Structures are given as C-alpha cells and as structure tokens.
Amino acid sequence: MAEMTVEKCTANGIPSTLVEYEVYLNYPASASLVLGAKNGSTYTAQLFEDVLAEDETASYPDSSPAFHGYSATGNVTAEHVYIGLGHKDDFARLVQLGVDLKGKIGLAKYGGPYRGVKVRNAEAYNMSSVVIFSDPGSDGPQVAKGDKAYPDGPARHPSSIQRGSMVNINAYVGDPTTPRYASKPGVSRTSGAEVLPKIPSLPISYQDALPILKALDGYGTKGINVGRTGWTGGLGVTYSTGPAPGITLSLSNIMKDAIAPIWNVIRIINGTNTDETVIIGNHRDAWIIGGAGDPNSGTAIMVEITKAFGGVLKTGWKPRRNIVFASWDAEEYALISFTEWVEEYAPWLSETAISYLNLDIAVSGPLPGADVTPELRTLLKDIIKKVIYGKQTLADVWDNTYQFSPQEHGFSILGAGLDYNAFLQLGIGVLYFAMSPSTTLLIYHYHGNYDSSHWMRKLCDPDFSIHTTVSQFMTLLTYYLANDILIPFDMNGWAEMLDY
C-alpha cells in the first residue's frame, strides 16, 4: 500500500518519499469465547462477520478476525456480569447493588466511554476480562423497528463487529514503548505499562452477545431497576446485572507481539515562503480488508487533491507556502504514524506549520461537520459557499443541517484520540472535515468488515458525489491556506471561544 501510494502521487506530479519507523504492535493468533450453561450445553461465539455473497470484502478469505489491538493475552473461565457502558459510575452502581465483580468477565456495550477506558475501569474493579458488543438499540435504523439489515437495508447486520485499539490514549499516544520520542530503529524502549491493558478483551457482534445477555435474565438486578442512563438496549432481554451462578464464560485471547516497520508516505510541494507550511493527511491502515469509509474515502480524496495540485504545478505555478501531503501508517493502534513523525520533526513543525487538515473517515454518510480550531472557522464558512453539493451549495446543506443548533452550528469540540492530536499539542491549528451518517437513516459499520466498497456504492455514496464535494472543499481549503498573501485566519474566533 505504501509503494502504491508513492506511485499514484508521483504519477500525479508530486514526488514522494517513505519515512520508516519501527513500532510495537500485536496481532491476533487465536481467540474463542464459549458460554457454558448449567446443563452442560455450550454456545460458541462466531467472532467474525457472516460471509455475504454480494459483498466481496465480507467473503475475502484472509479477512480480519475479531480482536482489539494491544489487548492483553489471556485465558479466563468465570461467571460474567453485564456492566452497561462500562462507565466508572456504572461500576459504582454495581458495587452499590452488591454485585461481586472480582474475577468476573464484564460484558459491555459500545458507546459512552472509549473502549480502552471500559477495560481500564474493569481492571480497577479486579475483573478478569471484558467483552464488548454493539447494541442495535443505540442505532436509528433497527431490525426490531422493521428496517432491513445490511446488505438489504440500512440497519446494522447482526454479525457486525467493531474492532479497535485498547491503548490508554489519556496518558499518551504513539508507540506505547517510545513515549514522547520517535520510534526509529535501535531506540531504547519501555514496557508501555502505563498505557497497555493488563486484562484481555474481545469485541463481538450483537448476534453473539444475545445468548450471553439472555443467560443473565432473572439474576441480579433488572436493567430497568439499575437506574443508569444507556444501560438497556434493543435486544429484547432484561439487561440484568448477573452473575448467574453455575453459568460461565470461557474467553481465550492469544496475541502475538512484534516490533514491526511502518511507513509514512510524505509528499512536499515547496513554497516560495519556506518558513510556512500547510499539512494535509490521512491514514491508510485499517482493521479490516475493506475500509471504504475508514480510511479509503480519505485516501481516494487525497489522491484527487494531489492530482489537482500536480496539474497546476505543470503550468509553472508555485504555492506561497509549503504543502505537505501525508499518508500515515499504523494510525489505528494508537495514532502511531503521525505521532512518531511529529515527534521526529517537532522543531521544524513548531517553527513553520500553520495548519493540519485531516481526512480520516472523510465519507461515511451525507451530513457535513467539522472539528476545527477557531481561527479556521470563518475560512470554512467562506469556502463551503463556493462548493456545490447536489443541487445546493455545501453552505446551504450545512445551514439546513444545523439550523436548530446555532451555538455549535456543526463545529465539534476538538478531543483526544483523534488524528490531529499530536499537531494540537504543538499549538498547530486543525481542521477535520467529514461527511457522516444520519443517525436516523443509515448505520455505518465502524471498524467492521461491512465498511466495504459494496456498502459505499449501494447505500452511502452510489455516484461518489459526496466524495467529489469533499475533494473540492479540501482542495480549495488547501489552496487558500497555502497561497493567500495573508494567512486567512480569523483570530476573533479564539476570543469568542475563550469568552464563551
């Protein structure tokens, strides 16, 4: 993939180089999850998505099994407890209800705290492992409401699984074994104990979660009596706390550790003003074979942007400021790739970088939105007036979407755990623009095998017009930031935010 990215961008007229790092990763060797009933019968979780004949990604022979990156290796057999969203207050409530958590396996829903926080909270209560599933009750379209599941409709497929990392991003990001310095060959390494989990975990589908939840019906406190927001869901069970005496879960999760090479693809257009730089980037690694939305929508858009700039370079044009196009590797595990690059080039970036533009999950639905530092908001508002989206301007769609939320008006708060984190820490402004799914119309199979080209073509963006809109917006944004005589910042935005 790295070499193919180099070839594509070089063909577009922008020479590319590979920047290598050696980082700690782990990969699934084997995994199993078995529910044991009192009568000796068992249910074995599938731990992979169903094969769908019409979706070639889902039937790929070497597709990724269900696993959590950086999960601990372990074998556990124990009673299980339903822990809701795995929030610290969920655990406090369970203790208040008299539920014994020590040594138990926790079953949690996705949503609320980041998945790694759920596991860290379970560790604090001496649980032995955690299993996490996506509950359809959190979705808009649902089979239970009469919607058809993918591939026949917009609802979540029952076997869909969300993979992801278990690293503690609240401590630091990047290679866990090289905190705050670049993972170049031969560097000294720590154990990573500050950010790596101590207990194993597995992601499962709601299809596999259902019998595990049902086994708790009639044991402990019913979900409606727990009194915690988001505790119950859409699976038609009581969401009781458990445990159920004599009913066990046997979890096995064997991971293989490695120090592995990764490659960032860096392309630079030198500007006439060499002490100012605009960076636009997206990662290209994925948990699964497909990744049509995450990350390949952004990768495709990046290729089109380099094609546009390569074309104007042939006319003799040169930007006022440097433009760096970056294709990051190993983002999914712990925001590794760009963090290592920022750590290596921090002095130069601190002196020259004015903005980082992010393209992660650029298209997963029809609704525009942005995470953006205040100085870039006015520029965004100006550019969306110039971009056509369907039969309207992007500004028209934006205003219609956010007419009932005038305070935020489509701008999200910048947070940890996203691809711009390392740049923010250097004081570099950030804009992350993306088209996201409507929660009432379409489910996005985040980090799952059904984030596929078939899903994209059939349900999300059949004619790729949404991709085109994002490409045009990001191309114009990059051009204005790189070429305006005065950097087009509106610092009043910072004053307004601080005053608010």
C-alpha positions as CSV (number, residue, x, y, z in Angstrom):
1,M,0.0,0.0,0.0
2,A,2.8,2.4,0.8
3,E,4.6,1.8,-2.5
4,M,1.3,2.0,-4.4
5,T,0.6,5.4,-2.7
6,V,4.0,6.6,-3.8
7,E,3.4,5.5,-7.4
8,K,0.0,7.2,-7.5
9,C,1.3,10.6,-6.2
10,T,4.4,10.5,-8.3
11,A,2.3,9.9,-11.3
12,N,0.3,13.0,-10.3
13,G,3.4,15.1,-10.5
14,I,4.3,15.2,-6.8
15,P,7.4,13.2,-5.8
16,S,7.0,11.1,-2.7
17,T,9.3,9.6,-0.1
18,L,8.9,6.9,2.5
19,V,9.7,7.6,6.2
20,E,10.2,4.4,8.2
21,Y,9.6,3.8,11.9
22,E,9.9,0.6,13.9
23,V,6.9,0.3,16.3
24,Y,5.4,-2.1,18.8
25,L,2.3,-3.8,17.5
26,N,0.4,-7.0,18.4
27,Y,-1.7,-9.3,16.2
28,P,-4.4,-12.0,16.9
29,A,-3.0,-15.5,17.0
30,S,-6.2,-17.2,18.2
31,A,-9.4,-16.4,20.1
32,S,-12.5,-18.1,21.4
33,L,-15.5,-17.3,23.6
34,V,-17.7,-20.0,24.9
35,L,-20.8,-19.7,27.1
36,G,-21.4,-22.7,29.3
37,A,-24.8,-23.5,30.7
38,K,-25.7,-25.3,33.9
39,N,-26.9,-28.4,32.0
40,G,-23.5,-28.7,30.2
41,S,-24.6,-27.3,26.9
42,T,-22.5,-24.6,25.3
43,Y,-22.7,-21.7,22.8
44,T,-19.6,-20.7,20.9
45,A,-19.4,-17.2,19.7
46,Q,-18.6,-16.8,16.0
47,L,-16.1,-13.9,16.4
48,F,-16.2,-12.9,12.7
49,E,-18.8,-11.4,10.4
50,D,-21.1,-13.5,8.2
51,V,-20.0,-14.1,4.6
52,L,-22.3,-12.2,2.2
53,A,-22.3,-13.3,-1.4
54,E,-22.9,-9.9,-2.8
55,D,-20.2,-8.2,-0.7
56,E,-16.8,-9.4,-1.9
57,T,-15.0,-7.8,1.1
58,A,-17.0,-9.8,3.5
59,S,-16.1,-13.1,1.8
60,Y,-12.4,-12.4,1.5
61,P,-10.5,-15.5,2.7
62,D,-8.0,-13.6,4.9
63,S,-10.3,-11.1,6.5
64,S,-9.5,-9.9,10.0
65,P,-11.0,-11.8,12.9
66,A,-12.5,-10.0,15.9
67,F,-9.8,-8.6,18.1
68,H,-8.7,-5.5,20.0
69,G,-5.4,-4.0,19.1
70,Y,-3.0,-4.1,22.1
71,S,-5.3,-6.3,24.1
72,A,-3.6,-8.5,26.6
73,T,-3.1,-12.2,26.1
74,G,-5.1,-14.4,28.5
75,N,-7.3,-17.4,29.1
76,V,-10.2,-16.9,31.6
77,T,-13.1,-19.0,32.7
78,A,-15.5,-17.2,35.0
79,E,-19.0,-16.1,35.7
80,H,-20.0,-12.9,33.8
81,V,-21.6,-9.6,34.7
82,Y,-23.3,-7.1,32.5
83,I,-21.6,-3.7,33.1
84,G,-23.6,-1.4,30.8
85,L,-21.5,1.1,29.0
86,G,-18.5,0.4,31.3
87,H,-18.6,3.9,32.7
88,K,-17.0,4.4,36.1
89,D,-20.4,5.3,37.5
90,D,-21.8,2.0,36.1
91,F,-19.2,0.2,38.2
92,A,-20.0,2.3,41.3
93,R,-23.7,1.4,40.8
94,L,-22.9,-2.3,40.5
95,V,-21.0,-2.2,43.8
96,Q,-23.9,-0.3,45.4
97,L,-26.2,-3.1,44.2
98,G,-24.0,-5.7,45.8
99,V,-22.7,-7.3,42.6
100,D,-19.4,-9.1,43.1
101,L,-17.1,-8.0,40.3
102,K,-13.8,-9.6,41.4
103,G,-12.6,-12.1,38.9
104,K,-15.7,-11.9,36.7
105,I,-15.8,-11.3,33.0
106,G,-17.5,-8.0,32.1
107,L,-19.9,-7.7,29.2
108,A,-20.2,-4.1,28.0
109,K,-21.9,-2.1,25.2
110,Y,-20.1,0.2,22.9
111,G,-21.0,3.8,23.4
112,G,-20.2,6.2,26.2
113,P,-16.5,5.9,27.3
114,Y,-13.8,5.0,24.8
115,R,-13.4,1.2,24.7
116,G,-10.0,1.3,26.4
117,V,-11.5,3.2,29.3
118,K,-14.1,0.5,29.7
119,V,-11.3,-2.1,30.1
120,R,-9.3,0.2,32.4
121,N,-12.3,0.7,34.6
122,A,-12.8,-3.1,34.7
123,E,-9.2,-3.5,35.8
124,A,-9.8,-1.1,38.7
125,Y,-12.5,-3.4,40.0
126,N,-10.4,-6.5,39.6
127,M,-12.4,-8.0,36.8
128,S,-10.6,-10.7,34.7
129,S,-11.5,-9.7,31.2
130,V,-14.0,-7.7,29.1
131,V,-16.3,-8.5,26.1
132,I,-17.7,-5.5,24.2
133,F,-20.6,-5.5,21.6
134,S,-22.6,-3.0,19.5
135,D,-26.2,-2.9,20.7
136,P,-28.7,-2.1,18.0
137,G,-30.8,-0.2,20.5
138,S,-28.3,2.6,20.1
139,D,-28.9,2.8,16.3
140,G,-31.5,4.7,14.3
141,P,-32.5,2.0,11.7
142,Q,-33.1,-1.2,13.5
143,V,-34.4,-4.7,12.5
144,A,-36.6,-4.6,15.6
145,K,-38.3,-1.5,14.2
146,G,-38.9,-3.1,10.8
147,D,-35.8,-1.9,9.0
148,K,-33.9,-4.4,6.9
149,A,-30.3,-5.2,7.9
150,Y,-27.3,-4.7,5.6
151,P,-27.0,-5.7,2.7
152,D,-30.8,-5.5,2.1
153,G,-31.3,-2.2,4.1
154,P,-29.8,0.4,6.3
155,A,-29.8,-1.4,9.7
156,R,-26.8,-3.0,11.4
157,H,-26.0,-6.5,10.3
158,P,-26.5,-8.8,13.3
159,S,-22.9,-10.2,12.9
160,S,-21.2,-6.8,12.6
161,I,-18.3,-6.4,14.9
162,Q,-16.4,-3.2,15.9
163,R,-12.7,-3.7,16.3
164,G,-10.4,-1.1,17.7
165,S,-7.5,-0.3,20.0
166,M,-7.2,-0.8,23.7
167,V,-4.4,1.6,24.4
168,N,-4.9,4.3,27.1
169,I,-4.9,7.4,25.0
170,N,-5.5,9.6,28.0
171,A,-1.9,9.1,29.1
172,Y,-0.1,9.5,25.7
173,V,-0.4,8.4,22.1
174,G,2.0,7.0,19.6
175,D,4.1,3.8,20.1
176,P,3.4,2.7,23.7
177,T,7.1,1.7,24.1
178,T,8.6,5.0,23.0
179,P,6.7,7.7,24.9
180,R,7.2,11.2,23.5
181,Y,10.1,10.3,21.3
182,A,10.3,8.9,17.7
183,S,10.4,5.1,17.2
184,K,13.5,5.0,15.0
185,P,15.4,1.8,14.6
186,G,17.6,1.0,17.6
187,V,16.0,3.3,20.1
188,S,15.5,2.3,23.7
189,R,12.0,1.1,24.7
190,T,9.9,1.0,27.8
191,S,7.3,-1.7,28.6
192,G,4.4,0.5,27.8
193,A,2.8,-0.5,31.1
194,E,1.3,3.0,31.6
195,V,-0.9,2.7,28.6
196,L,-1.3,-1.0,27.8
197,P,-4.2,-3.1,29.3
198,K,-3.5,-5.8,31.8
199,I,-6.5,-8.0,31.1
200,P,-7.7,-9.5,27.8
201,S,-10.7,-8.3,25.8
202,L,-12.7,-9.2,22.8
203,P,-15.2,-7.4,20.5
204,I,-18.3,-9.4,19.5
205,S,-21.5,-8.9,17.5
206,Y,-24.9,-8.4,19.0
207,Q,-25.8,-11.8,17.4
208,D,-23.1,-13.3,19.7
209,A,-24.0,-11.1,22.7
210,L,-27.6,-12.0,22.7
211,P,-27.3,-15.5,24.3
212,I,-24.7,-14.2,26.8
213,L,-27.1,-11.5,27.9
214,K,-30.1,-13.9,28.0
215,A,-28.2,-16.1,30.3
216,L,-28.3,-13.3,32.9
217,D,-32.1,-12.9,32.8
218,G,-33.5,-13.4,36.3
219,Y,-30.2,-12.9,38.0
220,G,-29.1,-9.8,39.9
221,T,-30.9,-6.6,39.2
222,K,-33.0,-6.0,36.1
223,G,-31.8,-3.3,33.8
224,I,-34.9,-1.1,34.3
225,N,-34.1,-1.0,38.1
226,V,-30.4,-0.3,37.7
227,G,-31.1,3.4,37.2
228,R,-28.2,4.2,34.8
229,T,-28.5,6.0,31.5
230,G,-27.9,3.8,28.5
231,W,-28.0,0.6,30.5
232,T,-30.7,-1.2,28.5
233,G,-30.8,-1.7,24.7
234,G,-32.7,-3.1,21.8
235,L,-32.2,-6.9,22.1
236,G,-35.4,-7.8,23.9
237,V,-33.7,-9.0,27.1
238,T,-33.8,-7.7,30.7
239,Y,-30.2,-6.5,30.7
240,S,-29.9,-7.9,34.2
241,T,-26.6,-7.4,36.0
242,G,-26.0,-11.1,36.9
243,P,-23.9,-13.0,37.7
244,A,-25.8,-16.3,37.0
245,P,-24.4,-19.0,39.4
246,G,-23.2,-22.0,37.5
247,I,-23.1,-20.3,34.1
248,T,-19.7,-19.4,32.8
249,L,-17.9,-17.7,30.0
250,S,-14.6,-19.1,28.8
251,L,-12.5,-16.5,27.0
252,S,-9.3,-17.1,25.2
253,N,-7.3,-14.3,23.6
254,I,-3.8,-15.1,22.4
255,M,-1.9,-12.1,20.8
256,K,1.4,-12.1,19.0
257,D,3.8,-9.2,19.8
258,A,6.1,-7.7,17.2
259,I,8.4,-4.8,16.6
260,A,7.4,-4.0,13.0
261,P,8.3,-1.5,10.4
262,I,5.7,1.1,9.3
263,W,6.0,3.6,6.5
264,N,4.6,7.1,6.2
265,V,4.4,8.5,2.6
266,I,5.4,12.1,2.6
267,R,5.0,14.4,-0.4
268,I,6.1,18.0,-0.4
269,I,5.4,20.9,-2.7
270,N,8.0,23.6,-1.8
271,G,6.6,27.1,-1.5
272,T,8.3,30.4,-2.1
273,N,7.9,31.1,1.6
274,T,9.8,28.2,3.0
275,D,9.2,29.1,6.7
276,E,5.4,28.4,6.5
277,T,3.8,25.0,5.9
278,V,0.3,23.6,5.4
279,I,-0.1,19.8,6.1
280,I,-2.9,17.6,4.8
281,G,-3.0,14.0,5.9
282,N,-4.9,10.7,6.2
283,H,-4.0,7.3,7.4
284,R,-4.2,4.3,5.1
285,D,-4.2,1.3,7.6
286,A,-7.5,-0.4,8.5
287,W,-8.6,-3.1,10.9
288,I,-10.3,-4.9,8.1
289,I,-9.8,-5.7,4.4
290,G,-12.3,-3.1,3.1
291,G,-12.3,0.2,5.0
292,A,-14.3,2.1,2.3
293,G,-15.1,4.9,4.7
294,D,-12.2,4.4,7.2
295,P,-9.7,5.2,5.7
296,N,-10.1,4.7,2.0
297,S,-12.6,7.6,1.4
298,G,-9.9,10.0,2.6
299,T,-7.2,8.2,0.7
300,A,-9.1,8.4,-2.6
301,I,-9.8,12.1,-1.9
302,M,-6.1,12.7,-1.2
303,V,-5.2,11.2,-4.5
304,E,-7.6,13.5,-6.3
305,I,-6.2,16.6,-4.4
306,T,-2.6,15.7,-5.4
307,K,-3.8,15.3,-9.0
308,A,-5.3,18.8,-8.9
309,F,-2.2,20.3,-7.5
310,G,0.0,18.3,-9.8
311,G,-1.9,19.7,-12.7
312,V,-1.4,23.4,-11.7
313,L,2.3,22.7,-10.9
314,K,2.8,21.8,-14.6
315,T,1.7,25.3,-15.5
316,G,4.6,26.7,-13.6
317,W,2.6,27.7,-10.5
318,K,4.2,27.5,-7.1
319,P,2.4,28.0,-3.8
320,R,3.4,30.7,-1.4
321,R,3.7,28.2,1.4
322,N,5.0,24.6,1.6
323,I,2.3,21.9,1.2
324,V,2.9,18.5,2.8
325,F,0.7,15.6,1.8
326,A,1.0,12.8,4.3
327,S,-0.3,9.2,4.1
328,W,0.0,7.8,7.6
329,D,0.6,4.1,8.6
330,A,-0.5,2.3,11.8
331,E,-2.9,5.0,12.9
332,E,-5.5,2.6,14.2
333,Y,-3.4,1.1,17.0
334,A,-2.6,4.3,18.9
335,L,-2.3,7.2,16.4
336,I,1.2,6.0,15.9
337,S,2.3,7.1,12.5
338,F,1.8,10.8,12.6
339,T,2.7,11.0,16.3
340,E,6.1,9.5,15.6
341,W,6.5,11.9,12.6
342,V,5.6,14.9,14.7
343,E,7.9,13.8,17.5
344,E,10.8,13.5,15.0
345,Y,10.1,16.8,13.2
346,A,8.7,18.8,16.2
347,P,11.3,21.6,16.0
348,W,10.6,22.2,12.3
349,L,6.8,21.9,12.7
350,S,6.7,24.2,15.6
351,E,8.5,26.9,13.6
352,T,6.7,26.5,10.2
353,A,3.4,24.6,10.4
354,I,0.3,26.8,10.3
355,S,-2.5,24.2,9.9
356,Y,-3.1,20.5,9.8
357,L,-6.0,19.3,7.6
358,N,-7.3,15.8,8.4
359,L,-9.1,13.4,6.1
360,D,-9.8,10.4,8.3
361,I,-13.2,8.8,7.6
362,A,-13.9,11.6,5.1
363,V,-17.1,10.0,3.8
364,S,-19.4,7.7,5.8
365,G,-22.7,9.4,5.2
366,P,-24.3,12.6,3.8
367,L,-24.1,15.1,6.7
368,P,-21.2,17.7,6.8
369,G,-19.5,18.6,10.0
370,A,-16.1,19.7,11.3
371,D,-13.7,19.6,14.3
372,V,-11.9,22.9,13.8
373,T,-9.8,25.3,15.8
374,P,-11.5,28.8,16.0
375,E,-9.2,30.7,13.7
376,L,-10.2,28.4,10.7
377,R,-14.0,28.6,11.2
378,T,-14.5,31.8,9.1
379,L,-12.4,30.4,6.2
380,L,-14.5,27.1,6.3
381,K,-17.8,29.1,6.2
382,D,-16.5,31.1,3.2
383,I,-15.3,28.1,1.2
384,I,-18.5,26.0,1.7
385,K,-20.4,28.8,-0.1
386,K,-18.3,28.0,-3.2
387,V,-18.7,24.2,-3.3
388,I,-21.7,22.5,-5.0
389,Y,-23.4,19.7,-3.1
390,G,-26.2,18.1,-5.0
391,K,-28.4,20.9,-6.3
392,Q,-27.4,23.3,-3.5
393,T,-24.2,24.8,-2.2
394,L,-22.5,23.0,0.7
395,A,-23.3,26.1,2.8
396,D,-27.0,25.6,2.2
397,V,-26.8,22.0,3.3
398,W,-24.7,22.9,6.3
399,D,-27.2,25.6,7.4
400,N,-30.2,23.4,7.0
401,T,-28.5,20.6,8.9
402,Y,-27.6,22.8,11.9
403,Q,-30.4,25.4,11.9
404,F,-31.6,24.1,15.3
405,S,-28.1,24.2,17.0
406,P,-26.9,27.8,16.4
407,Q,-24.4,27.8,19.2
408,E,-22.2,24.9,17.8
409,H,-23.5,25.1,14.2
410,G,-21.8,22.0,13.0
411,F,-18.5,22.6,14.8
412,S,-17.4,19.8,17.2
413,I,-15.1,20.2,20.2
414,L,-11.6,19.1,19.5
415,G,-10.8,16.0,21.5
416,A,-8.1,13.5,22.4
417,G,-7.7,10.3,20.5
418,L,-8.1,11.7,17.0
419,D,-5.7,12.1,14.1
420,Y,-4.8,15.7,14.8
421,N,-3.8,15.2,18.5
422,A,0.0,15.5,18.1
423,F,-0.4,18.6,16.0
424,L,-2.6,20.3,18.6
425,Q,-0.1,19.6,21.3
426,L,2.4,21.7,19.3
427,G,-0.1,24.6,19.0
428,I,-0.8,23.9,15.3
429,G,-4.3,24.8,14.1
430,V,-6.5,21.9,12.9
431,L,-9.5,21.3,10.6
432,Y,-11.1,17.9,10.4
433,F,-13.9,18.0,7.8
434,A,-16.0,14.9,7.2
435,M,-19.4,13.7,5.9
436,S,-21.0,11.5,8.5
437,P,-24.1,9.2,8.6
438,S,-27.5,10.4,9.6
439,T,-28.3,8.6,12.8
440,T,-31.9,8.1,11.7
441,L,-31.2,6.9,8.1
442,L,-28.1,4.7,7.8
443,I,-25.8,2.7,10.0
444,Y,-22.0,2.9,9.5
445,H,-20.3,-0.4,10.3
446,Y,-17.4,1.3,12.0
447,H,-14.2,-0.8,12.1
448,G,-16.1,-3.8,10.7
449,N,-16.0,-5.9,7.6
450,Y,-19.1,-4.3,6.2
451,D,-17.4,-0.9,5.9
452,S,-16.9,-2.1,2.3
453,S,-17.0,-0.8,-1.2
454,H,-20.3,-2.6,-1.7
455,W,-21.8,-0.7,1.3
456,M,-20.4,2.6,-0.1
457,R,-21.8,2.0,-3.6
458,K,-25.2,0.6,-2.6
459,L,-26.2,2.7,0.4
460,C,-23.8,5.6,1.2
461,D,-22.5,7.3,-1.9
462,P,-23.6,5.4,-5.1
463,D,-22.4,8.0,-7.5
464,F,-19.4,9.2,-5.4
465,S,-20.8,12.8,-5.4
466,I,-20.2,13.1,-1.7
467,H,-16.6,12.2,-2.3
468,T,-16.5,14.9,-5.0
469,T,-17.9,17.5,-2.7
470,V,-15.3,16.8,0.0
471,S,-12.5,16.7,-2.6
472,Q,-13.5,20.2,-3.9
473,F,-13.8,21.6,-0.4
474,M,-10.4,20.3,0.8
475,T,-8.7,21.3,-2.5
476,L,-9.9,24.9,-2.1
477,L,-9.1,25.0,1.6
478,T,-5.6,23.8,1.0
479,Y,-5.1,26.3,-1.9
480,Y,-6.3,29.3,0.2
481,L,-4.2,28.4,3.2
482,A,-1.1,27.8,1.0
483,N,-1.5,30.7,-1.4
484,D,-3.2,33.8,0.2
485,I,-0.8,36.7,0.9
486,L,-2.1,36.9,4.4
487,I,-2.8,33.7,6.2
488,P,-6.6,33.6,6.2
489,F,-7.0,33.2,10.0
490,D,-9.8,34.9,12.0
491,M,-8.4,35.3,15.5
492,N,-11.6,36.8,16.7
493,G,-12.9,33.2,16.8
494,W,-10.4,32.4,19.5
495,A,-11.5,35.4,21.6
496,E,-15.2,34.4,21.2
497,M,-14.5,30.8,22.2
498,L,-12.5,31.9,25.3
499,D,-15.2,34.3,26.3
500,Y,-17.8,31.6,25.9
